């Protein structure tokens, strides 16, 4: 089946003292809305508790869940959680955690602990508003590991038919976060870190078909972010930063390290001119942009893709298009100017084109800047 699957196997956070065990009651049937059962259980159980979704049950959500003001709460998913395929109006983020010291544990049983959704079916309806995102964390002190996301479709990633666009795996605005062993097959960001966020490490990443391991400079400040040890393939973007014209913010100390990015349209992509393709840039104050400082790209290798678009392109030009783009380019470093992009460093960068030749780059705003490890040029990647 071409559904969006998220399996959380052994999602472990720093151990907490859970004093109260609360079990979410079984739903009346597979089509009844379990949202109220779940939210009322979490609310009544309170702090210092464990919320158990027991094996053998299944829960279907018709209403997004927001767990707010959490404190020392553990969620144990032994059962499967599903979103119905016949939702007439697409809704946004389905599960949001807010608070501090939250543990999310998946099942050791490979048939349990799954989050089942239908992002590609919603995209096919033509409804572009409030598109489905699965998990959002606005939490202080988070640790996750062994998270699996699958949103592949039979049509493939580069077809507009049933493309699973906006099926973000994780949207993160949080501090003191460690995520390890993250596997994602989807049609949008593997993870998107946006402000306010600080002290985030994401390691051991495996993804296919995504729009990048991303940081957004579009809201609040972001600092001290490390992405390391990643394998990405058949994707639109790889190591990604998106700043939006007309919106400012400070993003500092961000590192992408030890990445293998293959058959990907834009392996390294930095832009301060991100535009929503459905809204356009009309009326935007183009003098305002994000500020980025101390960005590092270390030991990143791979290959580009002949195709510079995927099924998410519904406009011409595509939302991801850049002036001067072509399939030979592996680095897109599109800064407003040197004042907005400071202390960028590239080390051990090695990319080839689909025909095996050395890849090139497209760099604007940093011409003549030295000390980056590579030169800012619209030509073959050249080490300083």
Secondary structure, DSSP 4 states (H G I P E B T S, - for coil): ---EEEEESS---S-----EEEEPPPPSSTTSB-HHHHHHHHHHH-SSEEEEE-TT-EEEESS-EEEEEEEEEEEEE-SEEEE-TT-SS--SEEEEEEEEEEEEE--SSTTSSEEEE-HHHHHHTT--SS--EEEEEEEEEEEEEEEEEE---TT-TT-STT--BT--SEEE--EEEEEEEEEEESBS-SEEEESSEEEEEEEEEEEES-S-EEEE-SSS-EEEEEEEEEEEES-SEEEEEEEETT---EEEEEEEEEEEEEEETEEEEEEEEE--TTT-STT--TT---EEEEEEEEEEEEEE-S----TT--SSS-TT--TT--TTEEEEEE-S-TTTEEEEEEEEEEEE-TTSSBPEEEEES-TT--SSSB---SSB--B-
